[in-house]
Amino acid sequence: MFAFSKLNTKDYKLSCRERDLCGLVRELVALNYDEFETRNMNLDIDIPEEALKCNIDEKEMKRAISNLLVNAYKHNENGANILVRVSNQGDMINVIVADDGNTITKEDAKTLFEPFAKGDESRSGGKGTGLGLAISSLVAKKHDGKLYIDDKVDGYTKGFVICLKKR
């Protein structure tokens, strides 16, 4: 709750520096790897070897991406297929966490990035506060980027995409 409140304050300033998003995402996948493995999830990691750099507040971006990774293993059934991708899209960098679990209804998608939204209770069993995606969305916005749902990630039912400008 504190993180959400802090990020939602106009006076809160990010502490940005140039950082390689590929390296950051690799670190976060490694930190969460045991959770995916425990759940027998098939993890497809598609991260370029070359650095893709942008100016980010490392602490806040770690929080945003970690929320997506945690959601992937907490809100999908054991054995699910999970994709973690960092892609270079012209002057943008996308961080994608996709899965082949249940789709998100258009109605749930409208409110999923709002605080305390939990989507389909049957997916999560009521787990969580409903703040993770709201925080991730605020972090992306504070970085002049965005977080959105992509239902056209090849081979997956949905993908959560953090889109950031290269710096």
Chimera marker file (.cmm) of the C-alpha trace (Angstrom):
<marker_set name="trace">
<marker id="1" x="0.000" y="0.000" z="0.000" r="1" g="1" b="0" radius="0.5"/>
<marker id="2" x="2.868" y="2.357" z="0.838" r="1" g="1" b="0" radius="0.5"/>
<marker id="3" x="4.527" y="1.755" z="-2.554" r="1" g="1" b="0" radius="0.5"/>
<marker id="4" x="1.273" y="2.529" z="-4.364" r="1" g="1" b="0" radius="0.5"/>
<marker id="5" x="0.675" y="5.696" z="-2.320" r="1" g="1" b="0" radius="0.5"/>
<marker id="6" x="4.247" y="6.886" z="-2.819" r="1" g="1" b="0" radius="0.5"/>
<marker id="7" x="4.149" y="6.339" z="-6.588" r="1" g="1" b="0" radius="0.5"/>
<marker id="8" x="0.787" y="8.062" z="-6.847" r="1" g="1" b="0" radius="0.5"/>
<marker id="9" x="2.165" y="11.272" z="-5.331" r="1" g="1" b="0" radius="0.5"/>
<marker id="10" x="3.039" y="14.032" z="-7.801" r="1" g="1" b="0" radius="0.5"/>
<marker id="11" x="6.036" y="15.044" z="-5.685" r="1" g="1" b="0" radius="0.5"/>
<marker id="12" x="7.647" y="11.605" z="-5.830" r="1" g="1" b="0" radius="0.5"/>
<marker id="13" x="10.671" y="11.727" z="-8.121" r="1" g="1" b="0" radius="0.5"/>
<marker id="14" x="12.350" y="8.716" z="-9.636" r="1" g="1" b="0" radius="0.5"/>
<marker id="15" x="16.065" y="8.219" z="-9.196" r="1" g="1" b="0" radius="0.5"/>
<marker id="16" x="16.930" y="7.249" z="-12.773" r="1" g="1" b="0" radius="0.5"/>
<marker id="17" x="20.180" y="6.118" z="-14.291" r="1" g="1" b="0" radius="0.5"/>
<marker id="18" x="21.088" y="4.288" z="-17.467" r="1" g="1" b="0" radius="0.5"/>
<marker id="19" x="20.551" y="0.552" z="-17.035" r="1" g="1" b="0" radius="0.5"/>
<marker id="20" x="20.509" y="-2.507" z="-19.281" r="1" g="1" b="0" radius="0.5"/>
<marker id="21" x="16.958" y="-3.896" z="-19.186" r="1" g="1" b="0" radius="0.5"/>
<marker id="22" x="18.123" y="-7.270" z="-20.508" r="1" g="1" b="0" radius="0.5"/>
<marker id="23" x="20.458" y="-7.726" z="-17.563" r="1" g="1" b="0" radius="0.5"/>
<marker id="24" x="17.830" y="-6.525" z="-15.100" r="1" g="1" b="0" radius="0.5"/>
<marker id="25" x="15.190" y="-8.946" z="-16.418" r="1" g="1" b="0" radius="0.5"/>
<marker id="26" x="17.702" y="-11.827" z="-16.371" r="1" g="1" b="0" radius="0.5"/>
<marker id="27" x="18.427" y="-11.068" z="-12.688" r="1" g="1" b="0" radius="0.5"/>
<marker id="28" x="14.731" y="-11.054" z="-11.829" r="1" g="1" b="0" radius="0.5"/>
<marker id="29" x="14.037" y="-14.304" z="-13.699" r="1" g="1" b="0" radius="0.5"/>
<marker id="30" x="16.925" y="-15.935" z="-11.827" r="1" g="1" b="0" radius="0.5"/>
<marker id="31" x="15.508" y="-14.723" z="-8.493" r="1" g="1" b="0" radius="0.5"/>
<marker id="32" x="12.095" y="-16.213" z="-9.311" r="1" g="1" b="0" radius="0.5"/>
<marker id="33" x="13.290" y="-19.324" z="-11.163" r="1" g="1" b="0" radius="0.5"/>
<marker id="34" x="12.702" y="-21.721" z="-8.246" r="1" g="1" b="0" radius="0.5"/>
<marker id="35" x="9.053" y="-20.656" z="-8.041" r="1" g="1" b="0" radius="0.5"/>
<marker id="36" x="8.488" y="-21.478" z="-11.713" r="1" g="1" b="0" radius="0.5"/>
<marker id="37" x="10.339" y="-24.772" z="-11.350" r="1" g="1" b="0" radius="0.5"/>
<marker id="38" x="8.390" y="-25.778" z="-8.216" r="1" g="1" b="0" radius="0.5"/>
<marker id="39" x="5.187" y="-25.333" z="-10.212" r="1" g="1" b="0" radius="0.5"/>
<marker id="40" x="6.533" y="-27.321" z="-13.188" r="1" g="1" b="0" radius="0.5"/>
<marker id="41" x="6.060" y="-24.299" z="-15.423" r="1" g="1" b="0" radius="0.5"/>
<marker id="42" x="7.759" y="-24.227" z="-18.790" r="1" g="1" b="0" radius="0.5"/>
<marker id="43" x="9.753" y="-21.027" z="-18.883" r="1" g="1" b="0" radius="0.5"/>
<marker id="44" x="10.673" y="-19.660" z="-22.319" r="1" g="1" b="0" radius="0.5"/>
<marker id="45" x="13.266" y="-16.920" z="-21.863" r="1" g="1" b="0" radius="0.5"/>
<marker id="46" x="13.822" y="-14.711" z="-24.910" r="1" g="1" b="0" radius="0.5"/>
<marker id="47" x="16.259" y="-11.989" z="-23.897" r="1" g="1" b="0" radius="0.5"/>
<marker id="48" x="18.866" y="-10.583" z="-26.302" r="1" g="1" b="0" radius="0.5"/>
<marker id="49" x="22.534" y="-10.937" z="-25.410" r="1" g="1" b="0" radius="0.5"/>
<marker id="50" x="23.220" y="-7.310" z="-26.322" r="1" g="1" b="0" radius="0.5"/>
<marker id="51" x="22.372" y="-4.588" z="-23.844" r="1" g="1" b="0" radius="0.5"/>
<marker id="52" x="19.150" y="-2.617" z="-24.341" r="1" g="1" b="0" radius="0.5"/>
<marker id="53" x="19.570" y="0.490" z="-22.240" r="1" g="1" b="0" radius="0.5"/>
<marker id="54" x="17.217" y="3.104" z="-20.918" r="1" g="1" b="0" radius="0.5"/>
<marker id="55" x="17.099" y="5.478" z="-17.973" r="1" g="1" b="0" radius="0.5"/>
<marker id="56" x="15.190" y="3.825" z="-15.154" r="1" g="1" b="0" radius="0.5"/>
<marker id="57" x="14.786" y="3.918" z="-11.425" r="1" g="1" b="0" radius="0.5"/>
<marker id="58" x="16.172" y="0.441" z="-10.850" r="1" g="1" b="0" radius="0.5"/>
<marker id="59" x="14.349" y="-0.183" z="-7.566" r="1" g="1" b="0" radius="0.5"/>
<marker id="60" x="10.949" y="0.795" z="-8.969" r="1" g="1" b="0" radius="0.5"/>
<marker id="61" x="11.421" y="-1.034" z="-12.275" r="1" g="1" b="0" radius="0.5"/>
<marker id="62" x="12.459" y="-4.180" z="-10.413" r="1" g="1" b="0" radius="0.5"/>
<marker id="63" x="9.229" y="-3.905" z="-8.430" r="1" g="1" b="0" radius="0.5"/>
<marker id="64" x="7.156" y="-3.519" z="-11.614" r="1" g="1" b="0" radius="0.5"/>
<marker id="65" x="8.726" y="-6.438" z="-13.482" r="1" g="1" b="0" radius="0.5"/>
<marker id="66" x="8.778" y="-8.649" z="-10.381" r="1" g="1" b="0" radius="0.5"/>
<marker id="67" x="5.042" y="-8.098" z="-9.978" r="1" g="1" b="0" radius="0.5"/>
<marker id="68" x="4.506" y="-9.459" z="-13.503" r="1" g="1" b="0" radius="0.5"/>
<marker id="69" x="6.703" y="-12.489" z="-12.865" r="1" g="1" b="0" radius="0.5"/>
<marker id="70" x="5.038" y="-13.268" z="-9.543" r="1" g="1" b="0" radius="0.5"/>
<marker id="71" x="1.594" y="-12.947" z="-11.126" r="1" g="1" b="0" radius="0.5"/>
<marker id="72" x="2.637" y="-15.422" z="-13.831" r="1" g="1" b="0" radius="0.5"/>
<marker id="73" x="3.376" y="-18.196" z="-11.360" r="1" g="1" b="0" radius="0.5"/>
<marker id="74" x="0.739" y="-17.352" z="-8.758" r="1" g="1" b="0" radius="0.5"/>
<marker id="75" x="-2.211" y="-16.918" z="-11.100" r="1" g="1" b="0" radius="0.5"/>
<marker id="76" x="-1.642" y="-19.823" z="-13.480" r="1" g="1" b="0" radius="0.5"/>
<marker id="77" x="-1.962" y="-23.539" z="-12.998" r="1" g="1" b="0" radius="0.5"/>
<marker id="78" x="1.035" y="-25.807" z="-12.507" r="1" g="1" b="0" radius="0.5"/>
<marker id="79" x="2.542" y="-26.789" z="-15.848" r="1" g="1" b="0" radius="0.5"/>
<marker id="80" x="1.627" y="-23.523" z="-17.573" r="1" g="1" b="0" radius="0.5"/>
<marker id="81" x="3.850" y="-22.123" z="-20.311" r="1" g="1" b="0" radius="0.5"/>
<marker id="82" x="5.389" y="-18.761" z="-19.452" r="1" g="1" b="0" radius="0.5"/>
<marker id="83" x="7.296" y="-16.439" z="-21.776" r="1" g="1" b="0" radius="0.5"/>
<marker id="84" x="9.669" y="-13.748" z="-20.555" r="1" g="1" b="0" radius="0.5"/>
<marker id="85" x="10.871" y="-11.580" z="-23.432" r="1" g="1" b="0" radius="0.5"/>
<marker id="86" x="12.756" y="-8.330" z="-23.827" r="1" g="1" b="0" radius="0.5"/>
<marker id="87" x="12.445" y="-6.910" z="-27.318" r="1" g="1" b="0" radius="0.5"/>
<marker id="88" x="13.826" y="-3.970" z="-29.216" r="1" g="1" b="0" radius="0.5"/>
<marker id="89" x="11.034" y="-2.136" z="-31.047" r="1" g="1" b="0" radius="0.5"/>
<marker id="90" x="12.654" y="0.841" z="-32.768" r="1" g="1" b="0" radius="0.5"/>
<marker id="91" x="12.926" y="3.564" z="-30.131" r="1" g="1" b="0" radius="0.5"/>
<marker id="92" x="11.051" y="1.430" z="-27.583" r="1" g="1" b="0" radius="0.5"/>
<marker id="93" x="11.974" y="-1.536" z="-25.396" r="1" g="1" b="0" radius="0.5"/>
<marker id="94" x="9.268" y="-4.010" z="-24.427" r="1" g="1" b="0" radius="0.5"/>
<marker id="95" x="9.407" y="-6.323" z="-21.444" r="1" g="1" b="0" radius="0.5"/>
<marker id="96" x="6.797" y="-9.044" z="-21.913" r="1" g="1" b="0" radius="0.5"/>
<marker id="97" x="5.589" y="-11.665" z="-19.449" r="1" g="1" b="0" radius="0.5"/>
<marker id="98" x="3.084" y="-13.905" z="-21.222" r="1" g="1" b="0" radius="0.5"/>
<marker id="99" x="1.316" y="-17.138" z="-20.325" r="1" g="1" b="0" radius="0.5"/>
<marker id="100" x="-1.049" y="-19.690" z="-21.807" r="1" g="1" b="0" radius="0.5"/>
<marker id="101" x="-3.493" y="-19.653" z="-18.888" r="1" g="1" b="0" radius="0.5"/>
<marker id="102" x="-7.034" y="-18.341" z="-18.789" r="1" g="1" b="0" radius="0.5"/>
<marker id="103" x="-7.823" y="-15.347" z="-20.927" r="1" g="1" b="0" radius="0.5"/>
<marker id="104" x="-8.757" y="-12.034" z="-19.357" r="1" g="1" b="0" radius="0.5"/>
<marker id="105" x="-12.261" y="-10.868" z="-20.141" r="1" g="1" b="0" radius="0.5"/>
<marker id="106" x="-12.706" y="-7.474" z="-21.762" r="1" g="1" b="0" radius="0.5"/>
<marker id="107" x="-14.568" y="-6.373" z="-18.635" r="1" g="1" b="0" radius="0.5"/>
<marker id="108" x="-11.732" y="-7.428" z="-16.296" r="1" g="1" b="0" radius="0.5"/>
<marker id="109" x="-9.149" y="-5.861" z="-18.637" r="1" g="1" b="0" radius="0.5"/>
<marker id="110" x="-10.827" y="-2.450" z="-18.215" r="1" g="1" b="0" radius="0.5"/>
<marker id="111" x="-10.073" y="-2.365" z="-14.485" r="1" g="1" b="0" radius="0.5"/>
<marker id="112" x="-7.119" y="-4.703" z="-14.050" r="1" g="1" b="0" radius="0.5"/>
<marker id="113" x="-4.577" y="-1.893" z="-13.608" r="1" g="1" b="0" radius="0.5"/>
<marker id="114" x="-6.679" y="-0.092" z="-10.994" r="1" g="1" b="0" radius="0.5"/>
<marker id="115" x="-5.852" y="-0.514" z="-7.303" r="1" g="1" b="0" radius="0.5"/>
<marker id="116" x="-7.468" y="-3.502" z="-5.568" r="1" g="1" b="0" radius="0.5"/>
<marker id="117" x="-8.572" y="-5.060" z="-8.869" r="1" g="1" b="0" radius="0.5"/>
<marker id="118" x="-8.174" y="-8.814" z="-8.764" r="1" g="1" b="0" radius="0.5"/>
<marker id="119" x="-9.689" y="-10.016" z="-12.010" r="1" g="1" b="0" radius="0.5"/>
<marker id="120" x="-11.193" y="-13.478" z="-12.068" r="1" g="1" b="0" radius="0.5"/>
<marker id="121" x="-11.210" y="-14.878" z="-8.520" r="1" g="1" b="0" radius="0.5"/>
<marker id="122" x="-11.142" y="-18.426" z="-9.894" r="1" g="1" b="0" radius="0.5"/>
<marker id="123" x="-7.679" y="-17.770" z="-11.386" r="1" g="1" b="0" radius="0.5"/>
<marker id="124" x="-6.115" y="-16.527" z="-8.198" r="1" g="1" b="0" radius="0.5"/>
<marker id="125" x="-8.150" y="-18.161" z="-5.456" r="1" g="1" b="0" radius="0.5"/>
<marker id="126" x="-8.455" y="-14.683" z="-3.947" r="1" g="1" b="0" radius="0.5"/>
<marker id="127" x="-4.660" y="-14.421" z="-3.456" r="1" g="1" b="0" radius="0.5"/>
<marker id="128" x="-3.010" y="-11.022" z="-3.364" r="1" g="1" b="0" radius="0.5"/>
<marker id="129" x="-3.983" y="-7.458" z="-2.612" r="1" g="1" b="0" radius="0.5"/>
<marker id="130" x="-4.897" y="-6.337" z="-6.096" r="1" g="1" b="0" radius="0.5"/>
<marker id="131" x="-2.143" y="-3.714" z="-6.035" r="1" g="1" b="0" radius="0.5"/>
<marker id="132" x="0.607" y="-5.428" z="-8.072" r="1" g="1" b="0" radius="0.5"/>
<marker id="133" x="-0.578" y="-4.456" z="-11.545" r="1" g="1" b="0" radius="0.5"/>
<marker id="134" x="-1.621" y="-0.986" z="-10.349" r="1" g="1" b="0" radius="0.5"/>
<marker id="135" x="1.905" y="-0.453" z="-9.000" r="1" g="1" b="0" radius="0.5"/>
<marker id="136" x="3.506" y="-1.832" z="-12.172" r="1" g="1" b="0" radius="0.5"/>
<marker id="137" x="1.329" y="0.469" z="-14.271" r="1" g="1" b="0" radius="0.5"/>
<marker id="138" x="2.256" y="3.510" z="-12.171" r="1" g="1" b="0" radius="0.5"/>
<marker id="139" x="5.960" y="2.652" z="-12.411" r="1" g="1" b="0" radius="0.5"/>
<marker id="140" x="5.709" y="2.419" z="-16.197" r="1" g="1" b="0" radius="0.5"/>
<marker id="141" x="3.854" y="5.754" z="-16.367" r="1" g="1" b="0" radius="0.5"/>
<marker id="142" x="6.414" y="7.439" z="-14.097" r="1" g="1" b="0" radius="0.5"/>
<marker id="143" x="9.025" y="6.341" z="-16.667" r="1" g="1" b="0" radius="0.5"/>
<marker id="144" x="6.952" y="7.883" z="-19.509" r="1" g="1" b="0" radius="0.5"/>
<marker id="145" x="6.022" y="4.377" z="-20.607" r="1" g="1" b="0" radius="0.5"/>
<marker id="146" x="2.981" y="2.176" z="-20.281" r="1" g="1" b="0" radius="0.5"/>
<marker id="147" x="1.798" y="-1.249" z="-19.173" r="1" g="1" b="0" radius="0.5"/>
<marker id="148" x="-0.805" y="-2.989" z="-21.273" r="1" g="1" b="0" radius="0.5"/>
<marker id="149" x="-2.278" y="-6.417" z="-22.003" r="1" g="1" b="0" radius="0.5"/>
<marker id="150" x="-1.465" y="-7.977" z="-25.365" r="1" g="1" b="0" radius="0.5"/>
<marker id="151" x="-3.717" y="-10.865" z="-26.381" r="1" g="1" b="0" radius="0.5"/>
<marker id="152" x="-1.757" y="-11.453" z="-29.581" r="1" g="1" b="0" radius="0.5"/>
<marker id="153" x="1.508" y="-12.895" z="-28.241" r="1" g="1" b="0" radius="0.5"/>
<marker id="154" x="2.046" y="-15.885" z="-30.523" r="1" g="1" b="0" radius="0.5"/>
<marker id="155" x="1.423" y="-19.148" z="-28.632" r="1" g="1" b="0" radius="0.5"/>
<marker id="156" x="0.120" y="-17.461" z="-25.477" r="1" g="1" b="0" radius="0.5"/>
<marker id="157" x="-3.320" y="-16.332" z="-24.330" r="1" g="1" b="0" radius="0.5"/>
<marker id="158" x="-2.103" y="-13.054" z="-22.864" r="1" g="1" b="0" radius="0.5"/>
<marker id="159" x="0.973" y="-11.000" z="-22.277" r="1" g="1" b="0" radius="0.5"/>
<marker id="160" x="1.632" y="-8.141" z="-19.906" r="1" g="1" b="0" radius="0.5"/>
<marker id="161" x="3.882" y="-5.628" z="-21.640" r="1" g="1" b="0" radius="0.5"/>
<marker id="162" x="5.906" y="-2.828" z="-20.091" r="1" g="1" b="0" radius="0.5"/>
<marker id="163" x="6.828" y="-0.483" z="-22.922" r="1" g="1" b="0" radius="0.5"/>
<marker id="164" x="9.636" y="2.030" z="-22.295" r="1" g="1" b="0" radius="0.5"/>
<marker id="165" x="11.457" y="4.583" z="-24.428" r="1" g="1" b="0" radius="0.5"/>
<marker id="166" x="15.122" y="4.043" z="-25.099" r="1" g="1" b="0" radius="0.5"/>
<marker id="167" x="17.247" y="6.821" z="-23.738" r="1" g="1" b="0" radius="0.5"/>
<link id1="1" id2="2" r="1" g="1" b="0" radius="0.2"/>
<link id1="2" id2="3" r="1" g="1" b="0" radius="0.2"/>
<link id1="3" id2="4" r="1" g="1" b="0" radius="0.2"/>
<link id1="4" id2="5" r="1" g="1" b="0" radius="0.2"/>
<link id1="5" id2="6" r="1" g="1" b="0" radius="0.2"/>
<link id1="6" id2="7" r="1" g="1" b="0" radius="0.2"/>
<link id1="7" id2="8" r="1" g="1" b="0" radius="0.2"/>
<link id1="8" id2="9" r="1" g="1" b="0" radius="0.2"/>
<link id1="9" id2="10" r="1" g="1" b="0" radius="0.2"/>
<link id1="10" id2="11" r="1" g="1" b="0" radius="0.2"/>
<link id1="11" id2="12" r="1" g="1" b="0" radius="0.2"/>
<link id1="12" id2="13" r="1" g="1" b="0" radius="0.2"/>
<link id1="13" id2="14" r="1" g="1" b="0" radius="0.2"/>
<link id1="14" id2="15" r="1" g="1" b="0" radius="0.2"/>
<link id1="15" id2="16" r="1" g="1" b="0" radius="0.2"/>
<link id1="16" id2="17" r="1" g="1" b="0" radius="0.2"/>
<link id1="17" id2="18" r="1" g="1" b="0" radius="0.2"/>
<link id1="18" id2="19" r="1" g="1" b="0" radius="0.2"/>
<link id1="19" id2="20" r="1" g="1" b="0" radius="0.2"/>
<link id1="20" id2="21" r="1" g="1" b="0" radius="0.2"/>
<link id1="21" id2="22" r="1" g="1" b="0" radius="0.2"/>
<link id1="22" id2="23" r="1" g="1" b="0" radius="0.2"/>
<link id1="23" id2="24" r="1" g="1" b="0" radius="0.2"/>
<link id1="24" id2="25" r="1" g="1" b="0" radius="0.2"/>
<link id1="25" id2="26" r="1" g="1" b="0" radius="0.2"/>
<link id1="26" id2="27" r="1" g="1" b="0" radius="0.2"/>
<link id1="27" id2="28" r="1" g="1" b="0" radius="0.2"/>
<link id1="28" id2="29" r="1" g="1" b="0" radius="0.2"/>
<link id1="29" id2="30" r="1" g="1" b="0" radius="0.2"/>
<link id1="30" id2="31" r="1" g="1" b="0" radius="0.2"/>
<link id1="31" id2="32" r="1" g="1" b="0" radius="0.2"/>
<link id1="32" id2="33" r="1" g="1" b="0" radius="0.2"/>
<link id1="33" id2="34" r="1" g="1" b="0" radius="0.2"/>
<link id1="34" id2="35" r="1" g="1" b="0" radius="0.2"/>
<link id1="35" id2="36" r="1" g="1" b="0" radius="0.2"/>
<link id1="36" id2="37" r="1" g="1" b="0" radius="0.2"/>
<link id1="37" id2="38" r="1" g="1" b="0" radius="0.2"/>
<link id1="38" id2="39" r="1" g="1" b="0" radius="0.2"/>
<link id1="39" id2="40" r="1" g="1" b="0" radius="0.2"/>
<link id1="40" id2="41" r="1" g="1" b="0" radius="0.2"/>
<link id1="41" id2="42" r="1" g="1" b="0" radius="0.2"/>
<link id1="42" id2="43" r="1" g="1" b="0" radius="0.2"/>
<link id1="43" id2="44" r="1" g="1" b="0" radius="0.2"/>
<link id1="44" id2="45" r="1" g="1" b="0" radius="0.2"/>
<link id1="45" id2="46" r="1" g="1" b="0" radius="0.2"/>
<link id1="46" id2="47" r="1" g="1" b="0" radius="0.2"/>
<link id1="47" id2="48" r="1" g="1" b="0" radius="0.2"/>
<link id1="48" id2="49" r="1" g="1" b="0" radius="0.2"/>
<link id1="49" id2="50" r="1" g="1" b="0" radius="0.2"/>
<link id1="50" id2="51" r="1" g="1" b="0" radius="0.2"/>
<link id1="51" id2="52" r="1" g="1" b="0" radius="0.2"/>
<link id1="52" id2="53" r="1" g="1" b="0" radius="0.2"/>
<link id1="53" id2="54" r="1" g="1" b="0" radius="0.2"/>
<link id1="54" id2="55" r="1" g="1" b="0" radius="0.2"/>
<link id1="55" id2="56" r="1" g="1" b="0" radius="0.2"/>
<link id1="56" id2="57" r="1" g="1" b="0" radius="0.2"/>
<link id1="57" id2="58" r="1" g="1" b="0" radius="0.2"/>
<link id1="58" id2="59" r="1" g="1" b="0" radius="0.2"/>
<link id1="59" id2="60" r="1" g="1" b="0" radius="0.2"/>
<link id1="60" id2="61" r="1" g="1" b="0" radius="0.2"/>
<link id1="61" id2="62" r="1" g="1" b="0" radius="0.2"/>
<link id1="62" id2="63" r="1" g="1" b="0" radius="0.2"/>
<link id1="63" id2="64" r="1" g="1" b="0" radius="0.2"/>
<link id1="64" id2="65" r="1" g="1" b="0" radius="0.2"/>
<link id1="65" id2="66" r="1" g="1" b="0" radius="0.2"/>
<link id1="66" id2="67" r="1" g="1" b="0" radius="0.2"/>
<link id1="67" id2="68" r="1" g="1" b="0" radius="0.2"/>
<link id1="68" id2="69" r="1" g="1" b="0" radius="0.2"/>
<link id1="69" id2="70" r="1" g="1" b="0" radius="0.2"/>
<link id1="70" id2="71" r="1" g="1" b="0" radius="0.2"/>
<link id1="71" id2="72" r="1" g="1" b="0" radius="0.2"/>
<link id1="72" id2="73" r="1" g="1" b="0" radius="0.2"/>
<link id1="73" id2="74" r="1" g="1" b="0" radius="0.2"/>
<link id1="74" id2="75" r="1" g="1" b="0" radius="0.2"/>
<link id1="75" id2="76" r="1" g="1" b="0" radius="0.2"/>
<link id1="76" id2="77" r="1" g="1" b="0" radius="0.2"/>
<link id1="77" id2="78" r="1" g="1" b="0" radius="0.2"/>
<link id1="78" id2="79" r="1" g="1" b="0" radius="0.2"/>
<link id1="79" id2="80" r="1" g="1" b="0" radius="0.2"/>
<link id1="80" id2="81" r="1" g="1" b="0" radius="0.2"/>
<link id1="81" id2="82" r="1" g="1" b="0" radius="0.2"/>
<link id1="82" id2="83" r="1" g="1" b="0" radius="0.2"/>
<link id1="83" id2="84" r="1" g="1" b="0" radius="0.2"/>
<link id1="84" id2="85" r="1" g="1" b="0" radius="0.2"/>
<link id1="85" id2="86" r="1" g="1" b="0" radius="0.2"/>
<link id1="86" id2="87" r="1" g="1" b="0" radius="0.2"/>
<link id1="87" id2="88" r="1" g="1" b="0" radius="0.2"/>
<link id1="88" id2="89" r="1" g="1" b="0" radius="0.2"/>
<link id1="89" id2="90" r="1" g="1" b="0" radius="0.2"/>
<link id1="90" id2="91" r="1" g="1" b="0" radius="0.2"/>
<link id1="91" id2="92" r="1" g="1" b="0" radius="0.2"/>
<link id1="92" id2="93" r="1" g="1" b="0" radius="0.2"/>
<link id1="93" id2="94" r="1" g="1" b="0" radius="0.2"/>
<link id1="94" id2="95" r="1" g="1" b="0" radius="0.2"/>
<link id1="95" id2="96" r="1" g="1" b="0" radius="0.2"/>
<link id1="96" id2="97" r="1" g="1" b="0" radius="0.2"/>
<link id1="97" id2="98" r="1" g="1" b="0" radius="0.2"/>
<link id1="98" id2="99" r="1" g="1" b="0" radius="0.2"/>
<link id1="99" id2="100" r="1" g="1" b="0" radius="0.2"/>
<link id1="100" id2="101" r="1" g="1" b="0" radius="0.2"/>
<link id1="101" id2="102" r="1" g="1" b="0" radius="0.2"/>
<link id1="102" id2="103" r="1" g="1" b="0" radius="0.2"/>
<link id1="103" id2="104" r="1" g="1" b="0" radius="0.2"/>
<link id1="104" id2="105" r="1" g="1" b="0" radius="0.2"/>
<link id1="105" id2="106" r="1" g="1" b="0" radius="0.2"/>
<link id1="106" id2="107" r="1" g="1" b="0" radius="0.2"/>
<link id1="107" id2="108" r="1" g="1" b="0" radius="0.2"/>
<link id1="108" id2="109" r="1" g="1" b="0" radius="0.2"/>
<link id1="109" id2="110" r="1" g="1" b="0" radius="0.2"/>
<link id1="110" id2="111" r="1" g="1" b="0" radius="0.2"/>
<link id1="111" id2="112" r="1" g="1" b="0" radius="0.2"/>
<link id1="112" id2="113" r="1" g="1" b="0" radius="0.2"/>
<link id1="113" id2="114" r="1" g="1" b="0" radius="0.2"/>
<link id1="114" id2="115" r="1" g="1" b="0" radius="0.2"/>
<link id1="115" id2="116" r="1" g="1" b="0" radius="0.2"/>
<link id1="116" id2="117" r="1" g="1" b="0" radius="0.2"/>
<link id1="117" id2="118" r="1" g="1" b="0" radius="0.2"/>
<link id1="118" id2="119" r="1" g="1" b="0" radius="0.2"/>
<link id1="119" id2="120" r="1" g="1" b="0" radius="0.2"/>
<link id1="120" id2="121" r="1" g="1" b="0" radius="0.2"/>
<link id1="121" id2="122" r="1" g="1" b="0" radius="0.2"/>
<link id1="122" id2="123" r="1" g="1" b="0" radius="0.2"/>
<link id1="123" id2="124" r="1" g="1" b="0" radius="0.2"/>
<link id1="124" id2="125" r="1" g="1" b="0" radius="0.2"/>
<link id1="125" id2="126" r="1" g="1" b="0" radius="0.2"/>
<link id1="126" id2="127" r="1" g="1" b="0" radius="0.2"/>
<link id1="127" id2="128" r="1" g="1" b="0" radius="0.2"/>
<link id1="128" id2="129" r="1" g="1" b="0" radius="0.2"/>
<link id1="129" id2="130" r="1" g="1" b="0" radius="0.2"/>
<link id1="130" id2="131" r="1" g="1" b="0" radius="0.2"/>
<link id1="131" id2="132" r="1" g="1" b="0" radius="0.2"/>
<link id1="132" id2="133" r="1" g="1" b="0" radius="0.2"/>
<link id1="133" id2="134" r="1" g="1" b="0" radius="0.2"/>
<link id1="134" id2="135" r="1" g="1" b="0" radius="0.2"/>
<link id1="135" id2="136" r="1" g="1" b="0" radius="0.2"/>
<link id1="136" id2="137" r="1" g="1" b="0" radius="0.2"/>
<link id1="137" id2="138" r="1" g="1" b="0" radius="0.2"/>
<link id1="138" id2="139" r="1" g="1" b="0" radius="0.2"/>
<link id1="139" id2="140" r="1" g="1" b="0" radius="0.2"/>
<link id1="140" id2="141" r="1" g="1" b="0" radius="0.2"/>
<link id1="141" id2="142" r="1" g="1" b="0" radius="0.2"/>
<link id1="142" id2="143" r="1" g="1" b="0" radius="0.2"/>
<link id1="143" id2="144" r="1" g="1" b="0" radius="0.2"/>
<link id1="144" id2="145" r="1" g="1" b="0" radius="0.2"/>
<link id1="145" id2="146" r="1" g="1" b="0" radius="0.2"/>
<link id1="146" id2="147" r="1" g="1" b="0" radius="0.2"/>
<link id1="147" id2="148" r="1" g="1" b="0" radius="0.2"/>
<link id1="148" id2="149" r="1" g="1" b="0" radius="0.2"/>
<link id1="149" id2="150" r="1" g="1" b="0" radius="0.2"/>
<link id1="150" id2="151" r="1" g="1" b="0" radius="0.2"/>
<link id1="151" id2="152" r="1" g="1" b="0" radius="0.2"/>
<link id1="152" id2="153" r="1" g="1" b="0" radius="0.2"/>
<link id1="153" id2="154" r="1" g="1" b="0" radius="0.2"/>
<link id1="154" id2="155" r="1" g="1" b="0" radius="0.2"/>
<link id1="155" id2="156" r="1" g="1" b="0" radius="0.2"/>
<link id1="156" id2="157" r="1" g="1" b="0" radius="0.2"/>
<link id1="157" id2="158" r="1" g="1" b="0" radius="0.2"/>
<link id1="158" id2="159" r="1" g="1" b="0" radius="0.2"/>
<link id1="159" id2="160" r="1" g="1" b="0" radius="0.2"/>
<link id1="160" id2="161" r="1" g="1" b="0" radius="0.2"/>
<link id1="161" id2="162" r="1" g="1" b="0" radius="0.2"/>
<link id1="162" id2="163" r="1" g="1" b="0" radius="0.2"/>
<link id1="163" id2="164" r="1" g="1" b="0" radius="0.2"/>
<link id1="164" id2="165" r="1" g="1" b="0" radius="0.2"/>
<link id1="165" id2="166" r="1" g="1" b="0" radius="0.2"/>
<link id1="166" id2="167" r="1" g="1" b="0" radius="0.2"/>
</marker_set>
